[in-house]
Amino acid sequence: MFGTDSSYEGTVRSQLLDLAFIDDRDADLQAAFDQLRADGLFTALGTYGALAAALGGQSDYTNELASIYARVAAHMGYFEPARRLTPEEWERACAHDYVAERCATPSDVIERLGPPSYQNAATSPPVLAYAGASDHAWLYFDFRVRHEERTLMRVRRPISPFRASVVPAGEVSNAGPDSPEEAYRKFFVAMLSGDEARLAPMVVQHESLAQLYDSAYPDEVAELLANQYQNMDVFRTAPPPTTIFVASEAFPFPTAVVHDGDSWRVDADALLSFRTKKGVAPSGPA
């Protein structure tokens, strides 16, 4: 409920503010709070508002709120995670396909990844979190209780913005960097350079691909657009097994991202058709 969640969040933020004031680290904490906002984890209704908008369907987000502020507290040195994954462990953790591996319970997650860095009170539907070397992002597993059984409800991946990081358990497909959404973002960033050697491995073969290589954006424009593309929301519009259709602010028309057995590649047919008809490149997000 909003009252409970918002009161809890206010209490946690107040405690962090008090600790930061005592340590003369107000600016550090403000930077951490600003990063929550930049990542889409803080709105006019606080982090509760961001959770309610992205997750929906719940009356209580206390456990999720606690897990997010535990990461902030760890970043500030006010909370010590039970463990930190090594770089190799972190990479493997982010690359798992937890649904395909039938990772449905807290025990399943712990069997694959070991003890969590953070876990909420055992009396509640559990939230497990795993931290790498940095506290910029954690990997979260949210569970629900049904018929006295705890089952995976969603994975919150270590990517920004927050809305793009949330994947319901029934839709999790490669929580790591090799996902159709990331392939799509990387393609749009690479397209700014017009570099054939960089773009060719990213796309499905097409007779008109030369159109992608015929121009490059000025450096200052490319840098600005690259930052926007790397953080833009990408939405799945259809979920076949090996072909995902996605869209974004940069290019709102459904674009196929195809898995060829090794990696995700963008089928640029829709983009090439758009360019042929209009003679223009897609614009950056507003």
C-alpha positions as CSV (number, residue, x, y, z in Angstrom):
1,M,0.0,0.0,0.0
2,F,1.2,3.5,-0.8
3,G,1.1,4.8,2.8
4,T,3.2,1.9,4.1
5,D,5.7,1.9,1.2
6,S,6.2,5.7,1.1
7,S,6.6,5.8,4.9
8,Y,9.2,3.1,4.8
9,E,11.0,4.8,2.0
10,G,11.0,8.1,3.8
11,T,12.4,6.4,6.9
12,V,15.2,4.8,5.0
13,R,16.2,7.9,3.2
14,S,16.1,9.9,6.4
15,Q,18.4,7.4,8.1
16,L,20.9,7.6,5.1
17,L,20.7,11.4,5.2
18,D,21.5,11.4,9.0
19,L,24.5,9.1,8.5
20,A,25.8,11.1,5.6
21,F,25.5,14.3,7.6
22,I,27.4,12.8,10.5
23,D,30.2,11.7,8.1
24,D,30.1,15.0,6.1
25,R,29.2,13.1,3.0
26,D,26.0,14.8,2.0
27,A,27.3,15.4,-1.5
28,D,28.1,11.7,-2.0
29,L,24.7,10.6,-0.9
30,Q,23.0,13.3,-3.1
31,A,25.0,11.9,-6.0
32,A,23.7,8.4,-5.2
33,F,20.1,9.7,-5.0
34,D,20.6,11.6,-8.3
35,Q,21.8,8.4,-9.9
36,L,18.6,6.6,-8.8
37,R,16.7,9.3,-10.7
38,A,18.9,9.1,-13.8
39,D,18.4,5.3,-13.8
40,G,14.6,5.7,-13.7
41,L,14.4,4.6,-10.1
42,F,13.0,7.8,-8.6
43,T,10.0,9.8,-9.6
44,A,7.7,12.4,-8.1
45,L,6.4,9.5,-5.9
46,G,9.9,8.4,-5.0
47,T,11.3,5.0,-5.8
48,Y,7.9,3.6,-4.9
49,G,6.5,5.4,-7.9
50,A,9.1,4.0,-10.2
51,L,8.4,0.5,-8.9
52,A,4.6,0.8,-9.2
53,A,4.9,2.2,-12.7
54,A,7.3,-0.5,-13.9
55,L,6.0,-3.6,-12.0
56,G,2.3,-3.0,-11.4
57,G,0.0,-5.6,-10.0
58,Q,1.3,-5.4,-6.4
59,S,-0.1,-3.7,-3.3
60,D,3.2,-3.7,-1.4
61,Y,6.7,-2.9,-2.7
62,T,8.5,-2.9,0.7
63,N,10.8,-5.8,-0.1
64,E,11.8,-4.3,-3.5
65,L,12.4,-0.8,-1.9
66,A,14.6,-2.4,0.8
67,S,16.7,-4.2,-1.8
68,I,17.3,-1.0,-3.8
69,Y,18.3,1.1,-0.8
70,A,20.5,-1.7,0.4
71,R,22.5,-1.2,-2.7
72,V,22.7,2.6,-2.1
73,A,23.7,1.9,1.5
74,A,26.4,-0.5,0.3
75,H,27.7,2.1,-2.1
76,M,28.0,4.6,0.8
77,G,29.7,2.0,3.0
78,Y,26.8,1.8,5.4
79,F,25.9,-1.8,4.5
80,E,28.3,-4.7,3.9
81,P,26.9,-7.3,1.4
82,A,27.3,-10.8,2.7
83,R,29.5,-11.5,-0.3
84,R,30.7,-10.0,-3.6
85,L,30.9,-12.0,-6.8
86,T,34.3,-12.0,-8.5
87,P,34.4,-10.6,-12.0
88,E,34.1,-14.1,-13.5
89,E,31.2,-15.0,-11.2
90,W,29.4,-11.8,-12.0
91,E,29.8,-12.4,-15.7
92,R,28.4,-15.9,-15.4
93,A,25.6,-14.7,-13.2
94,C,24.5,-12.1,-15.7
95,A,24.7,-14.7,-18.6
96,H,22.3,-17.3,-17.1
97,D,18.9,-18.0,-18.7
98,Y,17.2,-18.6,-15.5
99,V,13.8,-19.7,-16.9
100,A,15.3,-22.1,-19.5
101,E,17.3,-23.6,-16.7
102,R,14.1,-24.0,-14.7
103,C,15.4,-21.7,-12.0
104,A,12.0,-21.2,-10.3
105,T,12.7,-21.1,-6.5
106,P,15.2,-19.4,-4.2
107,S,17.0,-22.7,-3.7
108,D,17.4,-23.0,-7.5
109,V,19.1,-19.5,-7.6
110,I,21.3,-20.3,-4.7
111,E,22.3,-23.6,-6.2
112,R,23.5,-21.8,-9.3
113,L,25.0,-18.7,-7.9
114,G,25.8,-19.5,-4.3
115,P,24.7,-17.5,-1.3
116,P,23.2,-14.0,-2.1
117,S,24.9,-10.8,-1.3
118,Y,21.6,-9.5,0.1
119,Q,18.4,-11.2,1.2
120,N,15.4,-9.7,2.9
121,A,13.6,-11.1,6.0
122,A,12.8,-14.8,5.6
123,T,9.2,-14.2,6.7
124,S,8.5,-12.3,3.6
125,P,8.3,-13.3,-0.1
126,P,12.1,-13.3,-0.6
127,V,14.2,-11.0,-2.6
128,L,17.7,-12.2,-3.4
129,A,20.4,-9.9,-4.7
130,Y,23.9,-10.4,-6.1
131,A,26.6,-7.8,-6.1
132,G,29.7,-7.6,-8.2
133,A,32.7,-5.4,-7.5
134,S,30.6,-2.2,-8.0
135,D,27.4,-1.1,-6.4
136,H,26.2,0.7,-9.5
137,A,23.9,-2.2,-10.3
138,W,23.0,-5.5,-8.7
139,L,21.2,-8.6,-10.1
140,Y,17.9,-9.1,-8.3
141,F,15.5,-12.0,-8.0
142,D,12.0,-11.3,-6.8
143,F,9.8,-14.2,-5.6
144,R,6.1,-14.6,-4.8
145,V,4.4,-17.0,-2.4
146,R,1.7,-19.2,-3.9
147,H,0.1,-22.1,-2.1
148,E,2.9,-21.8,0.5
149,E,5.5,-22.2,-2.3
150,R,8.0,-19.5,-3.2
151,T,8.4,-19.1,-7.0
152,L,10.3,-16.7,-9.2
153,M,8.2,-13.6,-10.1
154,R,10.7,-11.5,-11.9
155,V,14.4,-10.8,-12.5
156,R,15.7,-7.2,-12.2
157,R,18.8,-7.1,-14.5
158,P,21.8,-4.9,-13.9
159,I,21.1,-2.5,-16.7
160,S,19.7,1.0,-17.1
161,P,17.0,2.4,-17.3
162,F,15.1,0.5,-14.7
163,R,12.0,-0.1,-16.8
164,A,14.1,-2.0,-19.3
165,S,15.8,-4.1,-16.6
166,V,12.6,-5.7,-15.3
167,V,11.7,-9.0,-16.9
168,P,8.8,-11.2,-15.7
169,A,9.8,-14.7,-15.0
170,G,7.8,-16.0,-17.9
171,E,9.8,-13.7,-20.3
172,V,13.3,-14.0,-19.0
173,S,15.7,-14.8,-21.9
174,N,19.4,-14.3,-21.2
175,A,19.7,-11.9,-18.4
176,G,23.2,-11.0,-19.6
177,P,24.5,-8.6,-22.2
178,D,23.7,-10.9,-25.1
179,S,20.0,-10.1,-25.4
180,P,18.0,-8.8,-28.3
181,E,17.6,-5.4,-26.6
182,E,21.3,-5.0,-26.1
183,A,22.0,-6.1,-29.6
184,Y,19.5,-3.5,-30.8
185,R,21.1,-0.7,-28.7
186,K,24.6,-1.6,-29.9
187,F,23.5,-1.7,-33.5
188,F,22.1,1.9,-33.3
189,V,25.3,3.1,-31.6
190,A,27.5,1.5,-34.2
191,M,25.4,2.9,-37.0
192,L,26.4,6.4,-36.0
193,S,30.0,5.6,-37.2
194,G,29.0,4.1,-40.6
195,D,31.9,1.6,-40.0
196,E,31.3,-1.5,-42.2
197,A,33.7,-3.6,-40.2
198,R,31.9,-2.8,-37.0
199,L,28.3,-3.0,-38.3
200,A,28.5,-6.1,-40.6
201,P,28.8,-8.7,-37.8
202,M,25.8,-7.1,-36.1
203,V,23.2,-7.5,-38.9
204,V,21.5,-10.1,-40.9
205,Q,22.7,-10.1,-44.5
206,H,20.7,-7.9,-46.8
207,E,21.3,-6.6,-50.4
208,S,21.0,-3.0,-49.4
209,L,23.3,-3.0,-46.4
210,A,25.6,-0.5,-48.1
211,Q,23.2,2.2,-47.1
212,L,24.3,1.7,-43.5
213,Y,27.9,2.4,-44.4
214,D,27.6,5.5,-46.5
215,S,27.7,8.1,-43.8
216,A,28.9,8.9,-40.3
217,Y,27.6,11.4,-37.8
218,P,29.8,14.3,-36.6
219,D,31.7,13.2,-33.5
220,E,29.9,15.6,-31.1
221,V,26.5,14.5,-32.4
222,A,27.4,10.8,-32.4
223,E,28.6,11.1,-28.8
224,L,25.3,12.7,-27.7
225,L,23.1,10.2,-29.6
226,A,25.2,7.2,-28.4
227,N,24.5,8.2,-24.8
228,Q,20.8,8.3,-25.6
229,Y,20.7,5.1,-27.5
230,Q,22.6,3.2,-24.8
231,N,20.0,4.2,-22.2
232,M,16.8,4.3,-24.2
233,D,13.9,2.0,-23.4
234,V,13.5,-0.9,-25.9
235,F,10.2,-2.7,-26.0
236,R,9.5,-6.2,-27.2
237,T,6.5,-6.2,-29.6
238,A,6.4,-9.9,-30.2
239,P,8.2,-12.9,-28.6
240,P,8.9,-15.8,-31.1
241,P,11.6,-18.2,-29.9
242,T,14.5,-17.0,-32.2
243,T,13.2,-13.7,-33.5
244,I,12.2,-10.8,-31.2
245,F,10.5,-7.7,-32.6
246,V,11.5,-4.6,-30.7
247,A,10.9,-0.9,-31.0
248,S,12.2,2.3,-29.4
249,E,12.1,6.0,-29.3
250,A,14.9,6.1,-31.9
251,F,13.0,4.0,-34.4
252,P,9.4,3.3,-33.4
253,F,8.7,0.7,-36.1
254,P,9.0,-3.0,-35.1
255,T,12.5,-4.3,-35.9
256,A,13.4,-8.0,-36.0
257,V,16.4,-9.1,-33.9
258,V,17.3,-12.7,-34.8
259,H,19.3,-15.3,-32.9
260,D,21.5,-17.3,-35.2
261,G,22.6,-19.8,-32.6
262,D,25.6,-17.8,-31.4
263,S,24.4,-14.2,-30.9
264,W,21.6,-11.7,-31.6
265,R,21.8,-9.8,-34.9
266,V,19.6,-7.0,-36.2
267,D,17.6,-7.5,-39.3
268,A,17.8,-4.0,-40.8
269,D,15.2,-4.5,-43.4
270,A,12.6,-2.2,-41.8
271,L,15.3,0.5,-41.3
272,L,16.6,0.1,-44.9
273,S,13.1,0.3,-46.3
274,F,12.5,3.5,-44.3
275,R,15.7,5.1,-45.5
276,T,14.9,4.1,-49.1
277,K,11.5,5.7,-49.0
278,K,12.3,8.8,-46.9
279,G,15.9,9.3,-47.6
280,V,16.6,10.1,-43.9
281,A,18.1,8.5,-40.9
282,P,16.1,7.9,-37.7
283,S,16.3,10.6,-35.2
284,G,17.5,10.3,-31.6
285,P,15.1,10.1,-28.6
286,A,13.5,13.3,-27.6
